[in-house]
């Protein structure tokens, strides 16, 4: 059993199969006004975040890494001067664990600040590249518009006696 399906008229949307059409066949879709593009761009004022304290936190992270390394070295130095294991364990706990904790905390602060600076740079670069792309697209569309307007003028002009 073959069903004849009519193609929708240009500018209309065909109803889904099995869904009754609510509009009559003769109705046309309402005209939707299209806003003309404005030649001037809307400038959005964006404030650049200040790097208050960023340099200090970066230096603090590096300082924690260095201090942690010195604490680990101090723990090793103290443990190497004793021959018995029960005297070496306090050096291991105080020097080794505290030093590792300081190194990890310093590295976390350093990586966090470094990544925020790096990502801020790439976000600004991405915005710039998107603006350049948008400008190129606008230029291309203006060229297409000019060609279409010229073709429309030629097509709507007098037909030099050509019969149709």
Secondary structure, DSSP 8 states (H G I E B T S, - for coil): ---------TT-----TT----S-TT------------SS-----------TTHHHHHHHHHHHHHHHHHHHHHHHHHHHT--SHHHHHHHIIIIIIHHHHHHHHHHHHHHHHHHHHHHHHHHHHHHHHHHHHHHHHHHHHHHHHHHHHHHHHHHHS--TT---
